[in-house]
Amino acid sequence: EAATTRVASAILAADRAAPVEVVHLQEVFVPASLDQIAAALRPAGFVHVTAHARCGLATLSKRPLRLLELRETAHGPFTPKGWLAVAVAGSEGDEGEDGSEAETHVNCHFASE
């Protein structure tokens, strides 16, 4: 729990120094840890979060998120490898080439043995 608090505090301090819209995390293997980080970051505007993944990947955002895909290896004796793809909504007023709301697609990969 102390390590989770330190991670959340470091993210908040970095966001105050140079604001960001999206934070991607890896090695968040305990669902309660992700819940704790999400709760700590919510007052700073990070109100969107992906669900906990066994592979430890997570994304928190000030903008709406849409999960595109989550792939994880079978759960074996090691931490599963994972690949997470999310779409992050663009700034208000941003439009794609076809007039739809702009999105940024982000791929995150975690491989641990």
C-alpha positions in Angstrom: 0.0 0.0 0.0 2.9 2.4 0.7 4.4 1.8 -2.7 1.0 2.4 -4.3 0.7 5.7 -2.4 4.2 6.7 -3.6 3.3 5.9 -7.2 0.1 8.0 -7.0 1.9 10.9 -5.4 4.6 10.9 -8.0 2.1 10.9 -10.8 0.3 13.8 -9.2 3.5 15.8 -8.7 4.5 15.2 -12.3 1.1 16.3 -13.5 1.3 19.5 -11.5 4.7 20.3 -12.9 3.8 19.5 -16.5 0.1 18.5 -17.0 -0.7 15.4 -19.0 -4.0 14.0 -20.3 -3.2 10.3 -20.1 -1.1 8.0 -17.9 -0.2 4.5 -18.9 0.9 2.1 -16.1 2.4 -1.3 -16.1 2.9 -3.9 -13.3 -0.3 -3.0 -11.5 -1.1 -6.6 -10.7 -3.4 -6.0 -7.7 -6.9 -4.7 -8.5 -7.0 -2.8 -5.1 -3.8 -1.0 -6.1 -5.4 0.2 -9.3 -8.4 1.3 -7.4 -6.3 3.2 -4.9 -4.3 5.0 -7.7 -7.5 5.8 -9.6 -9.0 7.3 -6.4 -5.9 9.4 -5.7 -5.8 10.7 -9.3 -9.5 11.4 -9.6 -9.4 14.9 -8.0 -6.7 15.9 -10.6 -9.2 15.0 -13.4 -8.2 11.5 -14.2 -11.7 10.2 -14.1 -11.5 7.5 -16.8 -9.6 4.3 -16.2 -9.4 0.9 -17.9 -10.4 -2.2 -15.9 -7.8 -4.1 -14.1 -5.9 -6.6 -16.3 -4.0 -9.6 -15.1 -1.0 -8.5 -17.1 -0.7 -5.3 -15.1 -1.4 -2.8 -17.8 -3.7 0.1 -17.0 -4.5 3.5 -18.5 -5.9 6.5 -16.6 -7.1 9.6 -18.5 -8.7 13.0 -18.2 -10.4 12.3 -21.5 -12.8 9.5 -22.3 -11.2 6.1 -23.0 -12.5 3.3 -25.2 -10.9 -0.1 -24.9 -10.1 -1.4 -28.3 -8.5 -4.7 -27.4 -6.8 -6.5 -24.5 -4.8 -9.6 -25.1 -3.2 -11.6 -22.4 -1.2 -14.9 -22.5 -2.6 -17.8 -20.6 -2.1 -17.6 -16.9 0.9 -19.8 -16.1 3.6 -19.8 -13.4 4.7 -16.3 -14.6 3.1 -13.0 -14.9 1.1 -13.0 -18.1 2.3 -11.0 -21.1 -0.2 -8.4 -22.3 -1.1 -6.0 -25.0 -3.6 -3.2 -24.4 -5.0 -0.9 -27.1 -7.2 2.1 -26.1 -8.7 5.0 -27.9 -8.4 8.4 -26.2 -10.9 11.1 -27.1 -9.5 14.2 -28.7 -9.9 17.7 -27.3 -13.2 19.3 -27.4 -13.8 20.7 -30.9 -11.2 18.3 -32.5 -12.6 16.4 -35.5 -11.3 13.6 -37.6 -10.9 13.9 -41.3 -14.4 12.4 -41.8 -16.0 14.9 -39.4 -16.2 12.4 -36.5 -14.7 13.1 -33.1 -11.0 12.7 -33.2 -9.3 9.9 -31.2 -5.8 8.9 -30.5 -5.1 5.2 -30.5 -2.5 4.0 -28.1 -0.9 0.5 -27.8 0.7 -0.6 -24.6 2.7 -3.8 -24.3 4.0 -5.6 -21.3 6.2 -8.7 -21.3 7.5 -10.2 -18.1 9.0 -13.5 -17.4 
